[in-house]
């Protein structure tokens, strides 16, 4: 794990709607747009790091307004397909806060960012949460996932650390952009668990209609 001082203060960003990652979580990505092919090419020559961040709703699709908080990831696996797509695996490192956009002549966008608010993301100390604390979350999520036709291997999920389990559920759940952003911006794992319970409670009360929590 890198120290926060070793993380770059200027990063390329990949805006992806309704998609978040957390530190220590690994996700596969299918890259096919020319601008993000270029971004991965440049990243592979340098730090192999890119920032994942959500665009806000109703933003310009070419140059969307972004949320302030995203998560930096490092490319840990790279493969190119016969049709020119990149299949990469990204490992989450630390959340960041956007400071300002950097003007460049590249196809993709770059930003100056700060990691100061998220120093605990790279802290190896684990928070004390018992697996039994997740029983209500599992119960409500199973109903929500089944209603939306999502298939989850719950037994495999239980084999992960609690940190990975909560963050994986936050990422995979069929929530709105704003709800996922609220989960991403929670201070720590304990508050993230509470926010996840809060969102699920409202879904349950509303018979699983999509009500946004902000």
N, C-alpha and C positions, 0 to 999 in steps of 0.2 A: 504494500500500500504506500502510495506517495505521501509526502508531507504537503500541507497546504501551500507552503512557500514554493514548492516545485511545480505547482499547477500553472498553466499559462494564463496571462491576464488578457490575451487576445485570442479568440477562438472562432472558428467557422461554426455556423449554426444550421441545423436542419429542422425547419418548422414542420411539425406533423400534427394534424388535428386529432384530438381524442386519443392521444398517445403520450404516456409519460414513462420515464424510467426512474429508478431509485439507485442509490449507491449499493454496490455489492450484488446487484441483480443483472443477470446476463440475458440479452434479448437478440433474436435474429432479425435482420433487416434485408429487404429486397430493394436494391437501388437501381432505378432505371431511367430517371430524368437526367438529361445531359448535364445540368448544372450541379446535381448532386454526385454524378459520376466524377465530374471535375473536382468537387470537394473531397471525395474519397481519395482520388489520385494524389492530390496535394497533401492530404493528411497522412497517407501512407509513406510519403517522402520525409515527413517531419515527425511530429509527436504521436501520430495515429489517434489524436483526440478530436472529437467533434461534440458540439453541444446540441442536445435534443430539447426542443421547446415548443409549446403550443401556440398557434396563431389564435387571435381572438375571433369570435364569430363575426360574420358579415364584413370581414376585412378584404382588402384587395388581394386577389389570389396570387398575383405576381410579386407583390411586395407587401405582405400582410402586416398589420399591427400585431405585435407579439406580447404575450404576458411577460412580466419582469423576471420571473423565476423559471429556470430550467435545470437540467442536470447534465453534467459533463460525462462523456463516456469514452472509453478507449477501445479501438478496434483490436480484437484478440484473434479473429479468424477472418480470412479473406479468400473468396473464390470468384472467378469470372466464368459466366455461362457462355455457351456457344453463341447466343444471341446478343452478347455484349452487356448483360446485366451483371451487377455485383451482388453477391450474397455475402454479407458480413455478419459477424457476431460482435455486439457491443457490450462491454462491461461497465456498469455505472460506477463512477468514482466519487463525485461530490456535486451537490446542488450549487448553483451560482445565481447571482443577481446581475442583470444587465445594467451597465453604466452608460454606455453610448454606442451608437453604431459607427463603425469604421468605414470611411469611404474608400472603395477599391475599384479596380477594373476587372474584377473576377465575375464569374457567372453566379456565384453564391454570395451570401451576406456574411460579414464578420462583425463581431462586437467586442468591445472592451467589457470585461466582467469582473466581479468581485466574489470571492469565496468566504469573506470574513464572517458573514452571518451563519455559515454552515460548517464551522470548524469541527463540530462533533461528527460530521458525516464520515470523516476519516479517522475517527477515534476508535480504537479496537475494543474498547470497553463495551460490553453488551448490556442492554437495559433489562431489568428484571421484570419479565412478563411470563406468566405461566400459561401453558397450552390450554388449560381448563378455562382461562379467561376468553378464549376464542370460540367457545361452544355456541354462544348466541350468534356470533358473526357467521359461523359455519351454517347454522340452521337457517338463518334468513337468506344467506347468499345462495344456498342450494335451491331454495324456492325461486329466487330471482333468476338464477342461471337457467334452471329448467324452463321457466316461463319464456325466456329469450332464446331457448334452443342451444345454449352453450354446453359443451361437454368438458368437464373437468375431472381429472384423475385425483380425487380427494385423498386417497391413500398415499399417493406419491407426494402430494402437497404436504401432508402431515410429517413426512420424513425430513423436510427442510427445517432450518432454524426458524425460530419464531419471527425474527427480523425479516427473513426471506419470505416467510409465509404471509405476513401482513402486507408487505410491499408487493408481493406477487398478486395477492387478491385485490389490492388497490389499483394495480395496473390493469388487471384482466377484467374487472367488473364492468358491466354495461352501463356506466354512469355517463352523465353529460360532461362536456368540456369543462364547465365551471366546477363541477363536483370533483373531477379528477385533479384540477388545478388546486382546489382547496386541500385535497389530500397531499399533494406534492409540497405545498407550502407549510404544512404543519411542522411545529418546532422539533418534535422528536417522535419516537415510535409509540410512546404511550398516548400522546395527543392524537396521533394518526389513528390508533385503534379506536379511540373515543369518537373521532370524526366519522370513521367508517361505520360505527354503530349508529351514530346520529343519522347518517344518510339512509342506512338500511331501515331504520325505524320509520322514517318518513315514507319510504317506498312501501313499507308494509301497511301503514295507515291509509295511504292513498291507493291501496290495492295494486301496488306496483306501477302506478302511472308515473311518468317521469317528472318529478318535482325537483327543481334545482335548489341545492343548498349552497349558500355563498358565505 
